Amino acid sequence: AAIGIHGRTLEQGYGGAADWAQIGRAVELACGSGIPILGNGDVASL
């Protein structure tokens, strides 16, 4: 199991920048739990 974090609010949708500081905070909170945290966002093109 893993937790994926999009890094944006519902109001932002896919616009604006992901909040990497908040993703980092989630990683800090999960540290030692053994649960991988997957941060994503800010993909502009494929």
MDAnalysis code that builds the backbone (N, CA, C; Angstrom):
import MDAnalysis as mda
import numpy as np

u = mda.Universe.empty(138, n_residues=46, atom_resindex=np.repeat(np.arange(46), 3), trajectory=True)
u.add_TopologyAttr("name", ["N", "CA", "C"] * 46)
u.add_TopologyAttr("resid", np.arange(1, 47))
u.add_TopologyAttr("resname", ["ALA", "ALA", "ILE", "GLY", "ILE", "HIS", "GLY", "ARG", "THR", "LEU", "GLU", "GLN", "GLY", "TYR", "GLY", "GLY", "ALA", "ALA", "ASP", "TRP", "ALA", "GLN", "ILE", "GLY", "ARG", "ALA", "VAL", "GLU", "LEU", "ALA", "CYS", "GLY", "SER", "GLY", "ILE", "PRO", "ILE", "LEU", "GLY", "ASN", "GLY", "ASP", "VAL", "ALA", "SER", "LEU"])
u.atoms.positions = np.array([
    [0.838, -1.191, 0.000],
    [0.000, 0.000, 0.000],
    [0.876, 1.244, 0.000],
    [0.360, 2.302, -0.540],
    [1.039, 3.598, -0.579],
    [-0.022, 4.685, -0.549],
    [0.399, 5.895, -0.227],
    [-0.496, 7.051, -0.244],
    [0.002, 8.005, -1.316],
    [-0.881, 8.361, -2.246],
    [-0.563, 9.337, -3.284],
    [-1.150, 10.688, -2.927],
    [-0.339, 11.736, -3.044],
    [-0.793, 13.086, -2.713],
    [-0.637, 13.963, -3.943],
    [-1.744, 14.564, -4.358],
    [-1.767, 15.402, -5.552],
    [-1.135, 16.773, -5.299],
    [-1.241, 17.288, -4.105],
    [-0.578, 18.550, -3.777],
    [-1.328, 19.813, -4.165],
    [-2.607, 19.669, -4.496],
    [-3.437, 20.836, -4.810],
    [-4.764, 20.708, -4.069],
    [-5.421, 21.841, -3.885],
    [-6.745, 21.821, -3.270],
    [-7.797, 21.484, -4.318],
    [-8.973, 21.140, -3.870],
    [-10.083, 20.858, -4.773],
    [-10.386, 22.071, -5.646],
    [-10.314, 23.271, -5.051],
    [-10.600, 24.498, -5.800],
    [-9.580, 24.727, -6.922],
    [-8.321, 24.352, -6.696],
    [-7.284, 24.528, -7.714],
    [-7.475, 23.576, -8.884],
    [-8.023, 22.404, -8.627],
    [-8.124, 21.403, -9.680],
    [-6.745, 21.095, -10.233],
    [-6.607, 21.216, -11.546],
    [-5.319, 20.959, -12.190],
    [-4.566, 22.244, -12.500],
    [-5.079, 23.386, -12.050],
    [-4.426, 24.669, -12.300],
    [-3.503, 25.062, -11.164],
    [-2.576, 25.929, -11.447],
    [-1.652, 26.392, -10.417],
    [-0.601, 25.356, -10.086],
    [0.247, 25.687, -9.152],
    [1.355, 24.809, -8.780],
    [0.968, 23.906, -7.614],
    [1.518, 22.702, -7.619],
    [1.335, 21.799, -6.486],
    [2.072, 22.373, -5.280],
    [1.560, 22.102, -4.101],
    [2.170, 22.597, -2.865],
    [3.131, 21.536, -2.333],
    [4.385, 21.616, -2.793],
    [5.380, 20.609, -2.428],
    [5.755, 20.681, -0.954],
    [5.593, 21.820, -0.324],
    [5.859, 21.921, 1.114],
    [4.870, 21.053, 1.893],
    [3.617, 21.043, 1.476],
    [2.613, 20.218, 2.151],
    [2.839, 18.735, 1.871],
    [3.279, 18.411, 0.669],
    [3.623, 17.021, 0.361],
    [4.784, 16.587, 1.250],
    [5.770, 17.465, 1.402],
    [6.901, 17.178, 2.285],
    [6.454, 16.980, 3.720],
    [5.488, 17.750, 4.154],
    [4.953, 17.608, 5.516],
    [4.301, 16.239, 5.693],
    [3.585, 15.787, 4.679],
    [2.970, 14.459, 4.744],
    [4.040, 13.376, 4.853],
    [5.138, 13.551, 4.129],
    [6.247, 12.596, 4.214],
    [6.815, 12.584, 5.634],
    [6.993, 13.763, 6.217],
    [7.491, 13.848, 7.594],
    [6.555, 13.130, 8.566],
    [5.258, 13.334, 8.403],
    [4.282, 12.714, 9.302],
    [4.264, 11.193, 9.160],
    [4.511, 10.708, 7.947],
    [4.476, 9.270, 7.701],
    [5.816, 8.598, 7.989],
    [6.843, 9.378, 8.249],
    [8.188, 8.840, 8.476],
    [8.159, 7.783, 9.581],
    [8.730, 6.642, 9.286],
    [8.766, 5.562, 10.261],
    [7.561, 4.645, 10.226],
    [6.551, 4.998, 9.436],
    [5.342, 4.173, 9.372],
    [5.495, 3.009, 8.403],
    [6.473, 3.120, 7.507],
    [6.637, 2.095, 6.490],
    [5.711, 2.273, 5.302],
    [4.923, 3.329, 5.298],
    [3.999, 3.598, 4.195],
    [4.659, 4.570, 3.223],
    [4.859, 4.158, 1.970],
    [5.437, 5.078, 0.988],
    [4.462, 6.214, 0.657],
    [4.995, 7.420, 0.527],
    [4.209, 8.582, 0.116],
    [4.640, 8.951, -1.295],
    [3.686, 9.027, -2.207],
    [3.960, 9.379, -3.596],
    [3.417, 10.773, -3.855],
    [4.297, 11.735, -4.065],
    [3.880, 13.097, -4.382],
    [3.810, 13.274, -5.881],
    [2.774, 13.954, -6.359],
    [2.694, 14.225, -7.788],
    [2.092, 15.593, -8.020],
    [2.241, 16.054, -9.231],
    [1.719, 17.360, -9.619],
    [2.737, 18.100, -10.451],
    [2.312, 19.160, -11.084],
    [3.166, 20.027, -11.897],
    [3.662, 19.381, -13.183],
    [2.985, 18.350, -13.676],
    [3.342, 17.799, -14.977],
    [2.699, 18.686, -16.031],
    [3.531, 19.337, -16.844],
    [3.016, 20.275, -17.839],
    [2.753, 19.604, -19.181],
    [3.488, 18.558, -19.504],
    [3.287, 17.852, -20.766],
    [3.865, 16.444, -20.648],
    [3.473, 15.593, -21.573],
    [3.977, 14.211, -21.585],
    [4.882, 14.003, -22.761],
])
